[in-house]
Amino acid sequence: MHSLKRSLLALTVVMTGLSTTAQQTLNPTIERRVDALLRSMTLQEKVGQMAQVSIESLGTGEGNNFRFSEKMRDAVVNYKVGSILNNPGYPPTPDAWNRIVGEIQSAAAGTPRRIPVLYGLDDIHGANYVNGSTLFPQQIGQAATWNRELVRQAGVVTAYEGRAAGVPWTFSPVLDLGVNPLWPRLWEGFGEDPFLVSELGAAFVRGVQDPLGAKDKLIVSLKHYMAYSDPKSGKDRTDAWIPEHYLREYHLPAYVAAVKAGARNVMVNSALINGVPTHVNKQILTDILKGELGFTGFIVTDWQDIENVYRRDRMTNSIKEAIALAINAGNDMSMIPYDYKSFTTDLIALVKEGKVKQSRIDDAVRRILRVKMEIGLFEMPVTNVRDYPKFGGKEHAQIAYNTAAESMTLLKNERGTLPLRAGARVLVTGPNANSLRALNGGWTYTWQGERTDEIAAGRYHTIVDALREKMGAANVTHVPGVLYSKQGKYFEDSVVSIDAAVQAAAGADYVLLCIGENSYTETPGNTNDLNLSDNQLALARALQATGKPVVLILNEGRPRIISRIEPGAAAIVHTYLPGNYGADALVDILTGAVNPSGKLPITYPRYANDLAPYHHKPSEGATNPQGGETAPQFPFGFGLSYTQFTYSALRIGRTAYAPTDTLEVSVTVANTGGREGKEVVQLFVSDLVASLTPDITRLRGFEKIALRPGESRTVRFRLPVKALAFVGTDLRKHVEAGTFEVRVGGLKGTFSVGKDLVF
């Protein structure tokens, strides 16, 4: 065990690399208000603002029946707790949330400084802890749209409905880079590419926050800063082994973009990087985020993670020592989430002992008060649902449906199997066929989403429901074949009627096999095997043996291996986790009412031990005769349509550029098929030779366009040559002289950069 002094010394890091470049500006009026309030506060009041407690520790009951005990007043009035979070077991209605938040704010109004409490919820795919809210596809599905505007609109609706409930803070978006398919939270992010995650993350931030302070806007929380998503083991909250230049190259860019977009809160990675818990990593929290990026909002820990430094990671002899490490590292607010008395008492003692400076406390509280004022919490501590008439209404439902429809990704379509023939008879089978839980995934009404069918039944369609409504009940036969366990772990399923499914297939024109995963998140979602379950594989083989065209409908949060059944599939549609309107969108895709336009935001692996992302190094690919040889089932960015798009006239502005120039690329895209459709035009650039072995290729631009049959459009990309820089081992950005290859839609061209630039 280490002494506190030795632990502090062990975490000292010599900073090198990028210079400070502040990205966020401050409002002078708010700064004066914050300074005046801060000067009037006692140490106890300041430390209380740094504490966040979970609601279930402050009362009893669940949902609309939740009632506070005297402990709430003790926390808010006596200990001056500045923030509360979480859902009381079952999702309350907006009216009930208004009451809950109102009672908290009434208690806060009785304190000497009358500082309102900041309430936060995990609005992961809509205001999912508010009963009756509009639920969107999970972020991985939103990413599959490759549509910035749809992601922005999802943010707008999330903010509106979250604020209708009276809760001004969302713990989203997730900006974790999805490069490890084993990780159980892969589906919570925007995919595996830094540029895609950056663009969509910034769009979501703008939708939720802009303009900050409006009555229908929330504070975002960027999470989980950073590299949480790439643990060496693939298991949740475990150690990642990532050198700093890779952290900056792949994991940091999305946070840079979101900070530039104005994000006001950041949540810390619950795990470790190179053996150091992120919650005590001063370089990452203070030097990079607050220093280099100029972040002026506040940092909140994740669930109980200061305590984890002591209990789990064994870095200190006591929780008190862990508090000192975490606060000195740069954490401003602690998600305790239960024992607020010990946290505040210990932190006060640490200040009096000189182990945490008063200036660090003042900085943390200034940041918290600043954001509370920016969101208008002092003027409007709680909102009223009656001021939000669009809550859960048709307008928001249409946006969620549009997002789900554009997310659906057609991965295979042999001999034009889809769309389904009019009047066809279908057998729908598989464990995901009749489940709202599977369509939504985790963070749906409850943490694990296990009560979704109970809560939402009858209000939304399962895949079976939507097929019967669209195609007629007489044309749709449902035999589950395999079912998930209702009470067991997410991966537990059992055979219930494979023989019955095979018999039913005899009378069907098509078999729609709905497979994938049940809902999960975080540690309960860990997996030891990405292969599809044996029971689902057995069902697939039995149905493929009937000779009927089998359409695989994938409904899963991370890619489950389907290589053993893919050859026998006539068509494959990936739905991801499309939300409550996902079944309606899927059936419109299957029947041809909507032309699919989704593209994979991840690489879909063919084998459980071949998990390289698309931006791998040459040594990891088939071009390495002594190793490598990655062979995905479907590549990053892939997705088919019911029409055909032809690319021509790829032009690069010049053959040679200086590193300070702007690269110009144009291409003409034509719809040469017979249906209107949408195409994602993707710009990839490869640095052919570099002093640090380059990635095979990198996404550097994308635009989604709609074209009628016979229509063509020229798409133009402009990007600074500096955007092609890589982060070297010296932690500086490098653009090196040499040749670069451009690829758009199968067309290729080259240009050169004339000299080096390091910045």
N, C-alpha and C positions, 0 to 999 in steps of 0.2 A: 504494500500500500504506500501511497505517496503522501507527503505532507502537502498542505495547500501551497506553500511557497514553491516546492519542487514541481507541482503540477503546473503552476503558472509559468515557470521557467521553461518547462517542456514544450509549451505551446507557442513560444516566441518564434516568429517567422520574419526573416529579412525580406522586405518588400522590394521587388524589382518590377520592371515592365512598364505598363501603361501609365501615363500621367493622369492626374485628376482632371476630369471633364464633367463638371456639373451639368445635369440635364434638366433639373427641376427648379422653377422659380417660386418665390414666396410672395404672399399678399401682405404688404406692409401693415394694413389695418389689422388683419388677424394677428400678425406678429406682435403688435403693440398690446392687443387684448391678451394674448398668451403670456407675455412678459408680466403684465400687471397681475394677472391671476396667479401666476407662479410665485411672485413675490409675496403674495398673501397666504400661501399654503404652508402648513406645517409639514414636517418630515413624514408623519403618519399619513397625512392626506396624499402626499406625493407617492409614497410607497403603495398605498391603496390603489391608485390609478394604474399601477403596474401589474395588478393582480386580475386574473380572469378566472371565474369559477363556473362550473357546469350547473345547469338549472336543476338537474335531478337531485342534487345535494341540498337544494333549498326548499323542497316541498314534497308533496305526495300526490298520487294519482297520475293519470296520463291523458294526453290529448286535451279536449275541452274541459275535462274534469280535473285538470291539474290545479292544485291550490298551494300557495306558498305557506310555509311555516314561519315562525318567528326568526328562523335562521336567515331568511332573506334580509330582513331589516337589520339583523346583526351584521351581515356581510356589507350591506350598502351603507348603513348609517354609522355603525360603530367602527368598522374596519375600512370604510371608504372605498370598497372594491369598485374598480372603474369599468369592468366589463363582465358580461355574462354570455354564455353560449349554450347551444345544443337544443335538441328537440325532446320534449318530455314524453318519450316512449312511443306515442301515437301522434300523428300529425294533427295539430289543432287547426280549426278553421281560421280564416283571417280575423273574424270578430274575436275569437278566443285569443289569438295572438295579440290583438289590440289591447285586450284586457290584461294579459300577462305583462306585456311591455309597459303598459300604463301604470300598473301597480309598482313596478320597479322604479319608474321615473318619478312617481309620487313620493316614494321613499327617498330617492336622491334629492328631490326638491326640498326635503326637510333638513338637509345637511347645511353647515355654515356657508360653504362655497357654492351650493346648488349645482354641482357639476353633474350633468346627465350621464347615465350609464350607456356604454356602447354595446349593443347586443349584436351577436354574430351567428349566422347559420351557414351550413354547407349547402348553398344553392348550386349544386353540381351540374344539373341539367334542367334548369328552371328552378322555381322556388319549391323544391321537392319535399320540404318539410312543412308545407302549408297545404292543408286538405282542399282539393278543388283547383289547384294551380295547374298551369300549362306545363307539361313535361316534354322536353325536347329530346332528340337523340343525344346520347352521351357524347363527350368531346371527340372520341375517335370517329364516330359517325359524322359529326359536324365537319371534322377534318376531311372526310371522304367526299364532301361536297366540293372542296377546293373553291369555295365561294365566300370571299371575305364579307360580302354584304349580308348573306344569310347568318353568318356567325355574329356579325354586329347586331342584327335584328334579334337574335337569341339573347344577346346581352341586354338589349333594350327591354324585352319582355320580362326577363329575369329580374331586372331592376324594378320595373313597374310593379310586378306582383310581389316581390320581396318587400317593397316599401308599403304596399297595400296592407301587408301583415304587421307593419310597424317596425320591421327589422332592417336597419340601414347598412348592414355589413354582410357581404358574402365571402365565404372562404373558397373563392375561385377567381381566375381560372387556374387549372393545373398546367404548368409549363414544363413538366418533366419530359425529357426526350425519350421517346419509346423505342430504345435500341435493344432492349432485352425482353424478348417475347415471354419469358418465364415470369416476369414480374407481375404480381396480381393486380397492379393498378394501371397497367398499360392502357386500358380503355378510357381512363380518366383524362388522358392527354390528347394532343393534336398530332401524334404520329412521331416518326423517327427522324425527320429532317429538320435541322435548325432553322432554315429559312421559312419553311411551311409553318412551323410552330410559332416563329416570331411574327409572321404576318397575321395569322389567325388569332394569336394571343393579343396582339395590339388591337385588332378589330374588336375583340370581345371587351377589352378594357374600355375602349371608347364608347361602346354601346352601353355598358353598365354605368360609367362614371360621368360622361360628358353631356351637359355641363355639371360639374361638381357643385353640389349644393342645391340643385333642383329637387323638388319634392318627390320626383319619380326616379331618383338616381341613388345608387348605392356606392359604398366604398368596396373596391376589390381587394383581394388578398392573393398575391402571386405565390404559388406553391409548387413544389416544395424546394425552396432555394438551398442548394442546387445539387444535381447529380444523384438524387434519391432513386432515380429510375434505373440505374445501371449497377445493381449489386453484383458482386462476383458470383455469389451463390444463386442469384435469381430470386431469393426469398426476401420478403418484406422486412425493412428496418435492419438490414445487415450491411456489412462493410463493402464499400466500393474501392477498387484499386485503380485510380485514374491520375496520371500525372497532370500537373497544373496547366501545361500548354494544351492538353486535350480538354480539360475543364473549360478553358477559355474558348477553344475552337468550337466545341459542340454544345456544351451545356449552358454557357453564360449568355449567348446571343439573344435568346428569347426574353430573358430578364432585362437586358439592355433595351430591347424594343418596347417592352411593357412599361419600364420606367420612363422612357421618352414619351410614351402615350399618356403618362400622368398617374400611374398606379400609386396608391397612397398607403398600401400595407403589403408586407412580405411575410410569409410563414416559412419557418426553417425546416429543412430536411431532417426527418426523424432519425436518420441512420448515421453512418460514419463514412468519412472519406479518408482513405489511407490511414486508418486506425484512429482518427480523431473524430469524436462526435461533432457534428456540424454545429450543435448548439454552444460549443465552447471554442469554436474556430474564429478567432478575432480577425484573421486575415480575410476570410470570406464574408463575415457579417459587417465588419466595420471598415476595413481597409478597402475592399473592393466595392461593396454595395453602397456604403455611405460616403466613402471617399472618392473612388474613381468614377462611380456612376452618379454621384451627386444626389442620391436618394434622400429626400427630406421628410418622408412619411415615417411610420414606425414599424418595427419588427415584432412579431408575435411568435412565441414558441409553438410547437405542436404539442399534442396531448401528453401531459405529464413528463415532458422530455428533459426538463432540468433534473427532476428526480431520477430519470433513467441514467443520467451521467454518474450518479452514485450507485443505484441499485443494479442496473444492467451492465454498464460499461466499466465499473469498478475503478474510477479515476480519482475518487476522493474518499475520505473517511466518514463523511457525513453529507446529508442533504444541504446543510448550511454552506459547506465548502463548495458544493456544486452550484449553489445559487451565486456565490461570489464569482466563480469562473464564467457562468453563463451571462450574468449582467455585465461584467467587465468585457466580455467578448462582443457585446453590442445588442443583446436582446433587450427590448424595451418593455414588453408585456409578457407575462408568464401565464400560459394555459395550465393552471395548477393541477387538476381542475377541482379538487375537493377541499384540501386543507389550507384555506386562505389565511388562517390564523398563524400557522407555523411559518408560512412564506413571508408574510408581512413582518412578523416578529423577528425572524432571522435577518431579513434584509435591513431593518432598522438597526439591529445590533451590528451588522457588518459595516454600516456607515459610521456608527459611533466608534467602532474599533479601527477605522481607517482602512479597512480592507476593500471597501467600495467607496469611491470618492463621491462627495456631494455633487460635484459637477456631472458625473455620469448619471446620477438620479435625475438631476435637473434636465439634462439633455433628453433622457427617455420620456419624462413627463411632458416636456415641451412638445415633443413629437406627437404624443397621444392627444394632448389638448388641441394642438394645431389641427389635427385631422377631425376631431370632434367639432371644431368650429367650422372647418371647411365644408363639412356635410350639412351644416345648419342644425346640429343637434341641440344647441343651446336655445335656439328660437323655436324648434319643433321637435321636442323629445320623443313624441309618439304621433303617428299618423292614424287616420281613420279609413277603413276600407270603403266607406261610402264615397270617399273622394276619388276612388279608383274604379270607375264603373266598367272598365274593360277587363277586370280581373277574371281569369278563367273563361273568357268569352270566345266568340267565333273568330274574331279578328286574330287573336293570339293563337288559337288552334290552327288556323290556316297557315300561319308562319311556321309552326311546329311541323305540320304536315309537309309543307314545301321543303323544309330542311331534311326531313326523313326521305322524301321522294328523291331529292338530289343526292342523298348519301348512298342509296342502293347501288351496288357495284356488280355488274354482270361480268363474271369471270370466265364463263364458258357458255357456248351456245352452238352446239353441233347441229348442222343441217337445219338451222332456223327453228329449233325446238320451241323457243319463245319468240313472240308471245303465244300463249295458249290459243288453240283453235276455238272459235266461237261455238258455244253449245257443247263443249267438251265435258266429259265426266272425269272428275279427279278424285284420287285417293290422297288425303292429307294425313300424314303420320309423323311419328317422331316425338321426342319429349318436349320439344319447343313449340309444337303445333297449337297448343291450347293454353298458353301461359302468358299472362301479362307480366309476371315476375321475370321471365326470361327475356321478354322484349325490352324491359327497362333496365335490368341490372341492379347493382347496388346503389346506395344513396337514393333510394326511392321510397318515400314515406318513412322508412326506417333505415338504419345504417346498412344492414345487409340486404335490404329489399325483400326479405322473406315473407312480408305480409301484404305484398302488392296485390295479389289476387283477392285477398280478403277485403282490402280497402277500396280497390278500384273496380271490382267486379260489376258488370252491368253498365258501366259508364263508358267503357272503351272496348274496342274489338280485339280479340285474339286473332291469330292467323285463320283459324277455323271460322270464327264469326265473320270476318271480313270476306272470306271466300264464299260463304253461304249467302251473304247479302249481295255480293257482286254477281255470282254465277248461278244463284238459285240453290236452295237447300237440296233439291232432288238431284242435282249434279255433283254434290260434294259429299263424300263419305269420309268419316273420321274414325280411324282405328289407331290408337296411340303407339302400339308396338313396344315402346320403352317409355318409362316414366321416371322423373326425378323423385327422390324421396322428399316428402313434405317437411319432415322433421329432422332429417339427417344433415350431413355436410353437403356443401354445394355440389360435389362431384359424385355423390352417390346416386346411382340409378339402377333400375331393375327391369328385367324383361316381363312384360305383362301379356303380350299377344302378338308375337312375331308371326305365328302361323295364321292368325286371323287377318293380319295385315296382308300377307301373301295371298290369301284367298280373296280378300277385297280387291286386290290389284287386278284380278282377272276381269273384273267388270269395269275397270277404269281405262281411260285413254292416256292419262298421265299419272305418275306418282310424284307427289310433292313431299319430299322427305326433309323435315325440319329438325335440324340437329345443331349441336354446339355445346353451350354451357348454361348452367343455372346461374342465378345471381350470387355475387360475392364482392367483397372488397377487402383491402388491407391483408393482414396476416391470415385470417380465415380463408383467403383465396389463394394461398400458396399452393403450388403444384410440384410434384416430382416427375411429371410426365406430360408433355404437350400432346401426346397422341390422343385422338378421340377415344372415348371409352369403348371397351370391348363389346358392350351390349349395343351401342349405337352402330359400331362397325358390323356386327352380326345382322342387325336389322337392314343395314344398307346392302350387304351382300345378298341377303335373301330376296330383297325386292329387285335388285339388279338382275338376279337370276331368272326373274319372270319374263324378261324380254321387253317389258314395258318401258317407255322413256322415263327415266328417273331424274327429277330436278332436285338437286341439293340446295336447300335453303339454309345458309349458315347464319346462326344467331348466337354470337359469341363475343366476349370482350377481348380476347387475345386469340391468335391463330392456332387452332387445333389441327393437328396433322391429319390430312385427308388423302395422302398419296396412294394408299391402298384401295381407295374406293373412287378416286377421281377418274380413272380411265373408264369406269362403267357409268359415269354420269353423263346424261345428255346435255345438261345445262347446270350452271352453278350461279347462284345469286347470293352475295354477301350483304346481310342486313345490319351487321354490327349490333349495337344495342339501340334500336331506333325510337324507343319511347312509346307513349300511349297511342300515338297516331301512326306508328310504324307498320302495323298490319294493314291499315288502309292504303298506305303508300306502296307496300310490297305487292298487294293484290292489283293495284293499278299498273305496276310494272309488269307483273305476270300476264295480265290480260291485254297489255299494249296501250292502255289509256295514257300511260306516261312512258316516255323513252328514257331508259336508264342513262345516267351521266356521271355516276360516282367513279372515283379513281382511288386505288389503294393508297392510304397515307403511311403504310408500313410495307415491308417485305413479307410476303406470305411464304414461310419455309416449307420445303418438301420433306425434310427429315428433322427429327427432334434434336439431333446433334449438329445441325447445320443452320446456325442462327445469325449469320453475318448480315448487318444492314446493307443497304444498297451502296452507301458511301464507304465501302471497305477499301483497304489498301491492295495494291496489285498482288502482293504475296498471298492474300486471302482468296484470290480468284483463280479462275481456270487458266489464266495466262502464266501462272507459276508452275512449271513442269515438275518441281520438286515438292509441291504442297498445294495449298489453296483448294481450288475446285469447289466453289460454292454454287449450288444449283437450286434456286428457289422454285417453289411451285408456281408462284405468280410474282412478278417483280414490282417494286415500289412504283407507284404512279400508273399502274395498269388498270384498265377497265374498258369493257366493250359497250357498244351501242347497237340499237336496232337499225341504224343507218350507217353510212360509210363516210369517213372524212379523209380527204386527200390533201397532202402538204406539198407545196411547191414554192419556187422562187425564194429560197433562203438567201438572205443578203446580210453581209456584215459591213458596217459603215466604212471601215478602212481595213487595209491589210496589216497596218502597224499602228500601235498606240503608245503613248507615254503613260506611265502609271497614274498620272494626275488627270487623264482624259476620261471621257464618258464613252463607254462601249454602246454601240447601236446595232441592234439585230432586228430584222424583220422577216416575216414568213407569211405566205398566203395559204389560207385554209379554206377548202371548198367542201360543201356537203354534196357528195356525189351519189348519195342514196335516195331513197324514196320517201323518207320521213323527216320531219323537223326534229332537230336534236341539239344538244349542248355538248361542246367539246372543251376539255381543259388543255390549253396549249402550254406545254412545259418547256422551259429553257434550261438545258443542262450545259455546264462548262467544265472541261477537264484541263487541268494544268499538267502538261505532258511530262515535264521534267522539273524537279524542284530539289532544293538542298535538304528538305525534309520530305520523305517519300510521300507523294501526293495521293489523295483519294482517287479512286477510279473515275468518279465524276461527282458533281454537286449540283443540286437544284439552285438556280440563281434567279428564276422568275417564273410566273405562271399567270395566265388570264383565262377565265371561263367565258366562252362566247356561245351565243345561240344562232343557229343558221337554218334557214328553210331549205328544202330540196333545191339544188341548183345554185344556191347562194354561196358567195365566197367573200372572205374578208382578209385584209392584211393586218396582222397583229405586229405591233412594234414594241420592242423592249429597249429601255435605256437604263444602264446602270454604271456607276463609277467603276473604273478598272480597279480602284482600291477595294471594292467589295469582293474581289477575287483573292484577296490576301489570305494567307494562312498564318496561324500563330506558331512561331518558332519556339524552340526550347529555351530561348532567351526571353520568352513571354512577350515579345514584340511582334507586330504584324509585318509580314513580308509579302511584297509583290516582286517577283524576280523576272528578269529578262528571259524571254524564251517564247515557245509556241504554246498556244491554247487552242483546244478544239471545242467548237460549239455544236450542240446536237438539239434539234427540234423536230419531233415527229418523224424520226428516222432519217432526216436530212442532216448532213454534216458540213462544217466549214471550219477554217482555221484563221487565226490572226496572231500577230506577235506583239510582245511588249518589249520596248527597246532598251529599258534600263531598270535597275533595281530601285525599290523604294522600301525603306524601313520606317515604321511609325508606331 
